[in-house]
């Protein structure tokens, strides 16, 4: 229960007896508050006057002879006879009080007091100022740590008219700064403009509140036209707020048409709002600039700075710079720093720097840090650092942290650290966490941790979680856990999940699953899919399938396809295919290709290929490769490929150069089709 008093000019000071009363209130186990006050040695006749007793349940109390003058009893629970007695003592408010007609209760015996009296707006303003002053005073004196916003908001709601609530909000902004959302929500219709209301005329502020509740674009445009006609110009704040509500440029187009019809200028603030809120693509950039030209507006440099990141491809970068050239505007560093995000390759990095040189803009660290994402290999890293050297820009940690992902091997990691050393930049945890992806084996993990030790960086959980993918076996996991122990880093649930996928049998990973369960977590279907893929026979795969259900998980199409692969022959694989498909799991080419790997006769091929048609699954190179790995005889394979060809697959166009086996044999078959 909140205990407070409405303030007047005199602060309330609690006596020792009053303090003891509040202590009793806090520790009491029953709700006869009048008796509690008497137990504290105080007179209940005056104790409750002026207090904030919101929500208090007085039904266990005898209120005869007790005064609640000027008290706040919002939402209090009362019997009807208590309500009649208390009302005669003139409490400040009984808003929302729940009144029970009789002490026996029963259906329909309770009603809620919506308003205890007609609203007096002058009195409501006085009350609001008093409570605000009280809160400020108590906070300044250290009596409370923060403003009681629910209390302030209750008094704000008593200001019924929008102008009154805006006045109250302005009082809050002036004295306390931006309030929480709770206060804004109390101002209906709702708005989210915060302190901008302080610099607006009251009439504009009221309109601003109205406009947010307008339901659709037609209503918004009509509203805007009516207000603008009265003033013979478009108000920037109102118009910008209208545009913010649009889903695309259509609403801005209608604002432009309104300006054309009325001969009104288009305020710059409206242009910036439309550019930032409505323009998403290069097509929309072109449309936006065309709309501006219709009302004779020449876009300013700041507008292009807003629009620059809409160029998401390098063709978009060229087009964007051409649009700026047509307007006679020279791109600056802000524009180029945003356009840099569109470079995806080192060739484009070179071209981008050439474009900057033509514009006589020298690249800085911000531009290079964004261009760094284009490096995909260590050759690209070396080339990129050479370009920075030519531009006389020294790479910093931000650049190196983005370049780090280009290292794909431990050789690359060693070279990368050497390059950092040459320019005097010491690698930090961010760089090492990205370099960690390059480790593929446990030998790599050991070497990586040695490299970290040499530069004095201690590995954390993020680094270990990325190194963990190098553990391919249970022995690797054991060694990995020893390395973590030496570094005093305890594995968390993320690592236990990774380790589950390293086993070949359920017995291998029981310990890791137990660790996860201890932490209230389970392995995901992703890790169990890895486990079922690693199993060496059907029986172990079936155990994993059962484990998935026992953990309350659902197998997905990958689990199902992998189980098909583990079956010893086509008949059993077909049975799994027909009977085990998870709910809502799509039949993919991978599942049907798994069946093709098991076929031994043309009849089995025929049934499987018919399933492609029945499920409308597109046949691709994976299906051809699967058939090649089946036990089919050469003549049966040729017959199979001819059937595939009739089904629309261009078998002869299949590129087998990436196959690990059977490529030459397949090329011979293609000659016979």
PyMOL commands that set and color helices and strands:
alter all, ss='L'
color gray80, all
select helices_A, chain A and resi 16-27+33-39+44-47+80-87+121-140+149-157+162-176+181-186+194-199+202-212+217-231+236-244+249-262+268-278+282-294+301-310+314-326+333-342+346-358+365-374+378-390+397-406+410-422+429-438+442-454+461-470+474-486+493-500+506-518+525-534+538-550+557-566+570-579+589-596+602-615+621-628+634-646+651-653+663-671
alter helices_A, ss='H'
color red, helices_A
select strands_A, chain A and resi 77-79+98-100+110-112
alter strands_A, ss='S'
color yellow, strands_A
deselect
rebuild
show_as cartoon
